[in-house]
């Protein structure tokens, strides 16, 4: 009968595949003949073709052996389950394709359109790309933790960019972080503006984040991210503490202001 090469060619697989099927017990390995060759019967050809068809259809090799021995109803049930698994895999792959297509859009892969609008608005008011990159990474962290809440916050965040004080703060920070030198006077000015904005938000109740504020880890990560991006942020944190405020991502009043 057939040699292993002839068997593989007839069934449309490689010799390596045949040997693998032998190794995992999927296709029985015949005894060698007097010449020392393994000879495969017609039944082996049929079995190998069935294995190849099932494997090409997406059936896991671990399940093919059971299916080859199953009766009609069991085989049909197994095929139905494999079809369901393939549907799930197709859906996963289609979602992956959409994400890959979005890679060309850069920030849009990880951020909601509302956040992208906010970042674009920062560019419009003259914020540097380095500061915008920090904002982007911060919103990626927040979006991972609170995807729905971020969308709710964005209209208010965008509206705040009409505040001349906030615009001034962003421009000062842009000048500071685009420079390679330390400018303590500018950091002091930034801290004064930020403390003023924090005071206004505190008195109006805007600074109250509700239950979100009790989730310490994201805010710790946000402040750490800012310091990692530029060590001068630590000086800004220290200046804010001198003014009675702790943190940057979540400004917390350290003490009641003097009356």
C-alpha positions as CSV (number, residue, x, y, z in Angstrom):
1,X,0.0,0.0,0.0
2,X,1.1,3.6,0.6
3,X,4.2,5.0,2.1
4,X,4.0,8.0,4.4
5,X,4.9,10.4,1.7
6,X,2.2,8.9,-0.6
7,X,-0.4,9.0,2.2
8,X,0.3,12.6,3.0
9,X,0.2,13.7,-0.7
10,X,-3.1,11.8,-1.3
11,X,-4.8,13.3,1.8
12,X,-3.4,16.8,1.2
13,X,-1.3,17.2,4.3
14,X,2.4,17.2,5.1
15,X,4.5,14.3,6.2
16,X,5.2,16.3,9.4
17,X,1.4,16.5,10.0
18,X,1.1,12.8,9.7
19,X,3.9,12.2,12.2
20,X,2.3,14.7,14.6
21,X,-1.0,12.9,14.3
22,X,0.8,9.6,15.2
23,X,2.5,11.3,18.1
24,X,-0.8,12.5,19.7
25,X,-2.6,9.3,19.0
26,X,-5.0,10.7,16.4
27,X,-3.9,8.4,13.6
28,X,-2.7,4.8,14.3
29,X,0.9,4.1,13.3
30,X,1.2,0.9,11.2
31,X,3.9,-1.7,11.7
32,X,6.9,-1.7,9.4
33,X,7.0,-4.2,6.6
34,X,9.9,-6.6,5.8
35,X,11.7,-3.7,4.0
36,X,11.5,-1.5,7.0
37,X,8.9,0.9,5.7
38,X,5.6,1.7,7.2
39,X,2.7,0.9,4.8
40,X,-0.6,2.6,5.1
41,X,-3.9,1.0,4.2
42,X,-6.8,2.5,2.3
43,X,-8.6,2.9,5.7
44,X,-5.7,5.1,6.9
45,X,-6.2,7.3,3.9
46,X,-9.9,7.8,4.7
47,X,-9.1,8.5,8.4
48,X,-6.4,11.0,7.5
49,X,-8.8,12.8,5.0
50,X,-11.4,13.0,7.7
51,X,-8.9,14.4,10.2
52,X,-7.8,17.0,7.7
53,X,-11.3,18.1,6.9
54,X,-12.2,18.4,10.6
55,X,-9.0,20.3,11.4
56,X,-9.4,22.6,8.5
57,X,-13.0,23.3,9.7
58,X,-11.5,24.6,13.0
59,X,-12.1,21.5,15.1
60,X,-9.4,21.3,17.8
61,X,-7.2,18.3,17.4
62,X,-8.0,17.3,21.0
63,X,-11.6,16.8,20.0
64,X,-11.2,15.1,16.6
65,X,-10.5,11.6,17.9
66,X,-13.7,11.5,19.9
67,X,-15.7,12.9,16.9
68,X,-14.3,10.2,14.6
69,X,-15.7,7.5,16.9
70,X,-19.0,9.3,17.7
71,X,-22.4,8.2,16.4
72,X,-24.4,10.6,14.2
73,X,-26.3,12.4,17.0
74,X,-23.2,12.9,19.1
75,X,-21.2,14.1,16.1
76,X,-23.9,16.6,15.2
77,X,-24.0,17.9,18.8
78,X,-20.3,18.3,18.8
79,X,-20.3,20.2,15.5
80,X,-23.0,22.5,16.8
81,X,-20.9,23.3,19.8
82,X,-17.8,23.9,17.7
83,X,-19.8,26.2,15.4
84,X,-20.8,28.2,18.5
85,X,-17.2,28.5,19.6
86,X,-16.2,29.6,16.1
87,X,-18.9,32.3,16.2
88,X,-17.4,33.6,19.4
89,X,-13.9,33.5,17.9
90,X,-15.1,35.3,14.8
91,X,-16.7,38.0,16.9
92,X,-13.5,38.4,18.9
93,X,-11.4,38.6,15.8
94,X,-13.8,41.2,14.2
95,X,-13.5,43.3,17.4
96,X,-9.7,43.0,17.1
97,X,-9.8,44.1,13.5
98,X,-11.7,47.2,14.5
99,X,-9.2,48.0,17.2
100,X,-6.3,47.5,14.8
101,X,-8.0,49.8,12.3
102,X,-8.2,52.4,15.1
103,X,-4.5,52.2,15.7
104,X,-4.0,54.7,12.9
105,X,-6.1,57.1,14.8
106,X,-3.7,57.1,17.8
107,X,-5.4,58.4,20.9
108,X,-8.8,57.3,19.7
109,X,-7.9,53.7,20.4
110,X,-8.0,54.1,24.2
111,X,-10.2,57.2,24.6
112,X,-13.8,58.2,24.1
113,X,-14.6,60.8,21.5
114,X,-15.5,63.3,24.2
115,X,-11.9,63.1,25.6
116,X,-10.5,63.5,22.1
117,X,-12.6,66.7,21.8
118,X,-11.2,67.9,25.1
119,X,-7.6,67.2,24.0
120,X,-8.2,69.0,20.8
121,X,-9.6,72.0,22.7
122,X,-6.4,72.1,24.7
123,X,-4.5,72.4,21.5
124,X,-6.8,75.2,20.4
125,X,-6.0,77.3,23.5
126,X,-2.2,76.9,23.0
127,X,-1.3,74.0,25.4
128,X,1.9,72.3,24.5
129,X,2.0,68.7,23.1
130,X,4.0,67.6,26.1
131,X,1.3,68.7,28.5
132,X,-1.4,67.3,26.2
133,X,0.5,63.9,26.3
134,X,0.3,64.0,30.1
135,X,-3.4,64.8,29.9
136,X,-3.9,61.9,27.4
137,X,-2.2,59.4,29.6
138,X,-4.1,60.6,32.7
139,X,-7.4,60.2,30.8
140,X,-6.4,56.7,29.7
141,X,-5.9,55.7,33.4
142,X,-9.3,57.3,34.3
143,X,-11.1,55.8,31.4
144,X,-10.0,52.3,32.4
145,X,-11.3,52.8,35.9
146,X,-14.5,54.8,35.2
147,X,-15.4,54.5,31.5
148,X,-19.0,55.7,32.0
149,X,-18.2,58.5,34.5
150,X,-15.5,60.0,32.2
151,X,-18.1,60.6,29.5
152,X,-20.3,62.4,32.1
153,X,-17.4,64.6,33.2
154,X,-16.3,65.8,29.8
155,X,-18.9,68.5,29.1
156,X,-18.0,70.2,32.3
157,X,-14.3,69.8,31.7
158,X,-14.6,71.3,28.2
159,X,-16.7,74.2,29.6
160,X,-14.0,75.0,32.1
161,X,-11.6,75.7,29.3
162,X,-13.4,79.0,28.8
163,X,-12.0,80.2,32.2
164,X,-9.2,82.6,31.6
165,X,-7.5,81.5,34.8
166,X,-7.4,77.9,33.7
167,X,-6.1,78.9,30.3
168,X,-3.4,80.9,32.0
169,X,-2.5,77.9,34.2
170,X,-2.2,75.6,31.2
171,X,0.0,78.0,29.3
172,X,2.3,78.5,32.2
173,X,2.6,74.8,32.7
174,X,3.3,74.4,29.0
175,X,6.1,76.9,29.2
176,X,7.6,75.2,32.3
177,X,7.5,71.7,31.0
178,X,8.7,72.6,27.5
179,X,11.8,74.1,29.1
180,X,14.8,72.1,30.3
181,X,15.5,74.5,33.1
182,X,13.8,74.8,36.5
183,X,11.8,78.0,36.8
184,X,10.6,78.2,40.4
185,X,8.9,81.5,40.0
186,X,6.7,80.1,37.3
187,X,5.9,77.1,39.4
188,X,4.9,79.4,42.2
189,X,2.6,81.3,39.9
190,X,1.1,78.0,38.7
191,X,0.5,76.9,42.3
192,X,-1.1,80.2,43.1
193,X,-3.5,79.9,40.2
194,X,-4.3,76.2,40.9
195,X,-4.9,77.0,44.6
196,X,-7.3,79.8,43.6
197,X,-9.2,77.5,41.2
198,X,-9.3,74.8,43.9
199,X,-10.7,77.3,46.4
200,X,-13.4,78.4,43.9
201,X,-14.3,74.7,43.2
202,X,-14.3,73.9,46.9
203,X,-16.7,76.7,47.8
204,X,-19.0,75.9,44.9
205,X,-19.0,72.2,45.6
206,X,-17.6,71.3,42.2
207,X,-14.6,69.7,43.9
208,X,-16.7,67.0,45.5
209,X,-16.3,63.8,43.4
210,X,-18.7,61.7,45.5
211,X,-17.9,58.0,45.8
212,X,-15.2,58.3,43.1
213,X,-13.1,60.3,45.5
214,X,-12.9,57.3,47.9
215,X,-11.1,55.2,45.3
216,X,-7.5,56.1,46.2
217,X,-5.5,54.0,43.8
218,X,-6.3,55.8,40.5
219,X,-5.6,59.2,42.1
220,X,-2.3,58.0,43.5
221,X,-1.4,56.6,40.0
222,X,-2.3,59.9,38.4
223,X,-0.1,61.9,40.6
224,X,2.7,59.4,40.3
225,X,2.3,59.5,36.5
226,X,2.7,63.3,36.5
227,X,5.9,63.1,38.7
228,X,7.4,60.3,36.5
229,X,6.8,62.4,33.4
230,X,8.5,65.5,34.9
231,X,10.1,65.5,38.4
232,X,9.3,69.2,38.7
233,X,5.7,68.2,39.4
234,X,6.9,67.2,42.8
235,X,7.8,70.8,43.5
236,X,4.3,71.8,42.4
237,X,2.8,69.3,44.8
238,X,4.9,70.7,47.6
239,X,3.8,74.3,46.7
240,X,0.2,73.2,46.8
241,X,0.6,71.6,50.2
242,X,2.0,75.0,51.4
243,X,-1.2,76.5,50.2
244,X,-3.4,74.0,52.0
245,X,-4.0,71.5,49.3
246,X,-2.9,67.9,48.9
247,X,-2.6,66.2,45.5
248,X,-3.2,67.3,41.9
249,X,-5.6,64.8,40.4
250,X,-7.8,64.9,43.5
251,X,-7.3,68.2,45.3
252,X,-8.0,67.7,49.0
253,X,-8.2,70.5,51.5
254,X,-5.7,70.0,54.3
255,X,-7.3,72.6,56.6
256,X,-10.0,75.2,56.6
257,X,-8.7,78.5,55.3
258,X,-8.3,81.3,57.8
259,X,-11.3,83.5,58.3
